[in-house]
Amino acid sequence: MQPTAIITLSLIVINCLVSFKGLKNESFFERFLFRVDEVLKGKQYYRLISSGFLHISWMHLILNMVSLYFFGSLLEMALGTFPFLAIYFAGMIGGKMLALFIHRNHDDYSSVGASGAICGVIFASIAIFPGFFVGLFLLPISMPGWLFGVLYVLYSIYGIKSKFDNIGHEAHLGGALVGMYVALIFEPTAITNNFITIIIVSAPAMAFIYLIVKRPYVLFIDNFYYKQHHNATLEDRYNIAKKMKQDEVDAILDKIHRKGINSLTKAERQLLDEYSSSQ
């Protein structure tokens, strides 16, 4: 690693030290992990960042740090210290914010890991250097960066929708998009030079995020039907949508209880009015 990539090395050291502490000390781990209830109700916003330096296992840590070493050093040497740090932390926070939005009605949802930040770094690299090849860890396979980006976005969307594993795909997707767009702020020439690559990689993710904002029931979060019956009936879909709407209304009523009715946003008031009219 070149001396100019000292920030990448420093982040790796910090991740290792904090993760070591968390793996050895359960109370420390619990205090700094990302948990929806603690962030939204407890207003412990520091968890959006602190959780990004914790890891659930040594393998989780190693995989993330290897990725950070290769992509981070490349990006830091290309853009410099401040842009690199901005991309890293923007990706971290952006990933947690998407997870927070998707799981806003799941108080006990929790996650840790630097994956959102690292995905931000990786996709920033793809936006700026679309022609470079990405190797798959421990496999003798590599592919163009733009193709890796497209496949990774589609995989993340499927992971969010199906919940087929215990991976925080939300943080990955959110971090990747935010990291890419922040990189373009510092390197605007990439927009014209690599416009097609950027659109191909980001369009599916943006369309999916727009869809879950407008039609949240497409997520099938915590639903038995998607896991057991991939061909959900119209009745299944109706029940899922009804439950998710009820969860949103319950969250609004809880907000009124805690902060008063004047704290509601225009969208929350509209949803509450629609719900009241349908009863």
Secondary structure, 3 states (H helix, E strand, C coil): CCHHHHHHHHHHHHHHHHHHHHHHCHHHHHHHCEEHHHHHCCCCCCHHHHHHHCCCCHHHHHHHHHHHHHHHHHHHHHHCHHHHHHHHHHHHHHHHHHHHHHCCCCCCCEECCCHHHHHHHHHHHHHHCCCCEEECCCCCCEEEHHHHHHHHHHHHHHHHHHCCCCCCHHHHHHHHHHHHHHHHHHCCHHHHHCHHHHHHHHHHHHHHHHHHHHCHHHHCCCCHHHHHCCCCCHHHHHHHHHHHHHHHHHHHHHHHHHHCHHHCCHHHHHHHHHHHHHC
